[in-house]
Amino acid sequence: MAGRKTTQKGARTSRARERELLEQRAAAVTMPRSADVCVIGGGAAGLACAVTAAEAGASVVVLECSLECGRTILATGNGRCNFCNTSLAPGNYNHPEFVAASMGEPGEALERVLGFWESCGLVWAEEDGRLYPRSRQAASVRNVLLARAERVGVTLAAGREATGAARHGGGWRVRLAQTWDGQERAIDAAALVIASGGATSALAGALGLPLVPESPVLCAVGASAPVPGLLERLSGRRAHCVAALTRGGRVVMREAGEVLFREYGLSGIVSFNLSRHAAPGDAIELDLAPEVDAWEVDHLVASHPGDAHALDGILDPAIASELITLAGGAQAGGVAWRVAPLVKGLPFRVTGLADEAHAQVTRGGISVAALDARTLAVRDEPGLFACGEALDVDAACGGFNLAWAWSSGMTCGASAARNAASVRVPHFSDTPAGTKNDAPVRTAAPERTLS
Ligand SMILES: Cc1cc2nc3c(=O)[nH]c(=O)nc-3n(C[C@H](O)[C@H](O)[C@H](O)COP(=O)(O)OP(=O)(O)OC[C@H]3O[C@@H](n4cnc5c(N)ncnc54)[C@H](O)[C@@H]3O)c2cc1C
């Protein structure tokens, strides 16, 4: 017991030390008063955007509210980062036409994303079309990206939260929340990129952008079982299956892969993908042995009369035992013809989404109708761009969401740099003498702030 307490205390101390180090590192970064391009959000899309803009010749500042840029990348793919997919194509996304216009033809889109990573020095490996860093460490992806950003002179301003922005001269003035010294600051930029990820509504709404309501997707599905207690008993068990989501008797989607039973419903990659389409009242049927015909199941059980383990050879024995019990028990007459439909279509009823706090993606955000897909420029707002999950674009598991972050980030970076080259930013050097670098600033233009 004492040993456990010491370990917990040790972990707390090392977390506190790490935080202190990150704070020191973030505080050491001097914020310029102005830049060609200001990117709000130092996640996947923001960093791809910043690198591309800087390589096109723009001075770039990334504002990241957490203490480290690229932190969101570390959690992806269970720490392995499934950063792209060989089947990258617009049809994988909720707005295929918009994504097609932005990403280009499938082969071209994949080549562009992989070209970006090749230039970062990343070596990858494929697993059923999913692409991972060869090291299977998300840190590899994050580190090579940050190194490239630093090499091309991007200012990575971590621990700086954007709280609002206003038009200023030909560009934008972005206001920041108080930092370590308790002072508020601002930065001027010719082009402003919103790359603040999911749950971006407050920032985008304050800028007056049209929004689609946000909701979590790629999370577990809440479900009720055909008999009470079944999910509780199976909780923690996994099965390879084909899941069919049906509404009013019509199949909405089928998905093959692993399901994880939970007391509240169904989790695992299959359920994550179903969550993009499921609504309360829908039915989910799990074919728990897709490679085995119903008559084979029938035959197996019928040829082992009274054997409670008759299905152990094709299913997880715990699941097999539950199904035989559900069919009336091994001794019951007609168990064979009752159990086969359960193996081939164990029914559940969707009650809603579950474990939403751990959803991988937020649907909704900035409406794609507000943007020019080719440049990702906000229509009628010169110098304003948006990319990544901040937009109402989402896809199934498999590396497609990160692929969108990289692709849209690169597009935004190129467009923002082009825009900045054509606009003269009213640099702080233009403001009255005595205003020092990295000093607090007052904005003159009407400010659009977060509520
Ligand atoms: C657990 C988990 C696992 C995942 N695994 C995968 C996977 O394997 N493959 C895949 O394709 N997708 C995966 N995803 C989804 C993927 O991570 C996202 O689609 C992707 O990160 C979106 O990139 P983004 O840059 O748009 O947003 P983010 O990566 O979320 O970055 C946004 C950044 O903006 C910052 N920010 C927000 N507001 C402000 C502000 N006002 N001022 C300054 N900074 C701000 C945030 O702190 C954040 O760092 C996973 C998601 C999760 C949660």
The ligand as a MOL file (V3000), in Angstrom:
LIG
                    3D

  0  0  0     0  0            999 V3000
M  V30 BEGIN CTAB
M  V30 COUNTS 53 58 0 0 0
M  V30 BEGIN ATOM
M  V30 1 C -8.3950 9.6350 -28.7580 0
M  V30 2 C -8.3950 10.0330 -30.2170 0
M  V30 3 C -7.8170 9.1820 -31.1380 0
M  V30 4 C -7.8300 9.5260 -32.5100 0
M  V30 5 N -7.2230 8.7050 -33.3950 0
M  V30 6 C -7.2130 9.0300 -34.7190 0
M  V30 7 C -6.5070 8.2280 -35.6540 0
M  V30 8 O -5.8080 7.2790 -35.3000 0
M  V30 9 N -6.6020 8.5700 -36.9770 0
M  V30 10 C -7.3160 9.6580 -37.4030 0
M  V30 11 O -7.3860 9.9040 -38.6020 0
M  V30 12 N -7.9590 10.4740 -36.5340 0
M  V30 13 C -7.9020 10.1840 -35.1970 0
M  V30 14 N -8.5250 11.0260 -34.3030 0
M  V30 15 C -9.1270 12.2830 -34.8050 0
M  V30 16 C -8.0160 13.3180 -35.0460 0
M  V30 17 O -7.2130 13.4330 -33.8980 0
M  V30 18 C -8.6250 14.6860 -35.4020 0
M  V30 19 O -9.4280 14.5290 -36.5350 0
M  V30 20 C -7.5100 15.7180 -35.6890 0
M  V30 21 O -6.6570 15.8660 -34.5790 0
M  V30 22 C -8.1250 17.0700 -36.0410 0
M  V30 23 O -7.0710 17.9760 -36.2350 0
M  V30 24 P -7.2660 19.5600 -35.9550 0
M  V30 25 O -5.9270 20.1680 -36.0540 0
M  V30 26 O -8.3780 20.0530 -36.7700 0
M  V30 27 O -7.7430 19.6250 -34.4510 0
M  V30 28 P -6.8700 19.3130 -33.1550 0
M  V30 29 O -5.8530 18.2890 -33.4500 0
M  V30 30 O -7.8740 19.0440 -32.0790 0
M  V30 31 O -6.1020 20.6730 -32.8540 0
M  V30 32 C -6.7480 21.8570 -32.4910 0
M  V30 33 C -5.8200 22.6150 -31.5800 0
M  V30 34 O -6.3310 23.9360 -31.3720 0
M  V30 35 C -6.1080 24.3140 -30.0360 0
M  V30 36 N -7.0550 25.3960 -29.7250 0
M  V30 37 C -8.4100 25.3180 -29.6230 0
M  V30 38 N -8.9400 26.5210 -29.3710 0
M  V30 39 C -7.9000 27.4060 -29.3120 0
M  V30 40 C -7.8120 28.8110 -29.0470 0
M  V30 41 N -8.8990 29.5670 -28.8310 0
M  V30 42 N -6.5750 29.3840 -29.0270 0
M  V30 43 C -5.4490 28.6460 -29.2470 0
M  V30 44 N -5.4970 27.3040 -29.4820 0
M  V30 45 C -6.7030 26.6910 -29.5260 0
M  V30 46 C -6.3050 23.0240 -29.2720 0
M  V30 47 O -5.6820 23.0500 -28.0050 0
M  V30 48 C -5.6800 22.0000 -30.2100 0
M  V30 49 O -4.3130 21.7970 -29.9360 0
M  V30 50 C -8.4860 10.7210 -32.9390 0
M  V30 51 C -9.0540 11.5670 -31.9860 0
M  V30 52 C -9.0030 11.2440 -30.6530 0
M  V30 53 C -9.6220 12.1800 -29.6310 0
M  V30 END ATOM
M  V30 BEGIN BOND
M  V30 1 1 1 2
M  V30 2 1 2 3
M  V30 3 2 2 52
M  V30 4 2 3 4
M  V30 5 1 4 5
M  V30 6 1 4 50
M  V30 7 2 5 6
M  V30 8 1 6 7
M  V30 9 1 6 13
M  V30 10 2 7 8
M  V30 11 1 7 9
M  V30 12 1 9 10
M  V30 13 2 10 11
M  V30 14 1 10 12
M  V30 15 2 12 13
M  V30 16 1 13 14
M  V30 17 1 14 15
M  V30 18 1 14 50
M  V30 19 1 15 16
M  V30 20 1 16 17
M  V30 21 1 16 18
M  V30 22 1 18 19
M  V30 23 1 18 20
M  V30 24 1 20 21
M  V30 25 1 20 22
M  V30 26 1 22 23
M  V30 27 1 23 24
M  V30 28 2 24 25
M  V30 29 1 24 26
M  V30 30 1 24 27
M  V30 31 1 27 28
M  V30 32 2 28 29
M  V30 33 1 28 30
M  V30 34 1 28 31
M  V30 35 1 31 32
M  V30 36 1 32 33
M  V30 37 1 33 34
M  V30 38 1 33 48
M  V30 39 1 34 35
M  V30 40 1 35 36
M  V30 41 1 35 46
M  V30 42 1 36 37
M  V30 43 1 36 45
M  V30 44 2 37 38
M  V30 45 1 38 39
M  V30 46 1 39 40
M  V30 47 2 39 45
M  V30 48 1 40 41
M  V30 49 2 40 42
M  V30 50 1 42 43
M  V30 51 2 43 44
M  V30 52 1 44 45
M  V30 53 1 46 47
M  V30 54 1 46 48
M  V30 55 1 48 49
M  V30 56 2 50 51
M  V30 57 1 51 52
M  V30 58 1 52 53
M  V30 END BOND
M  V30 END CTAB
M  END
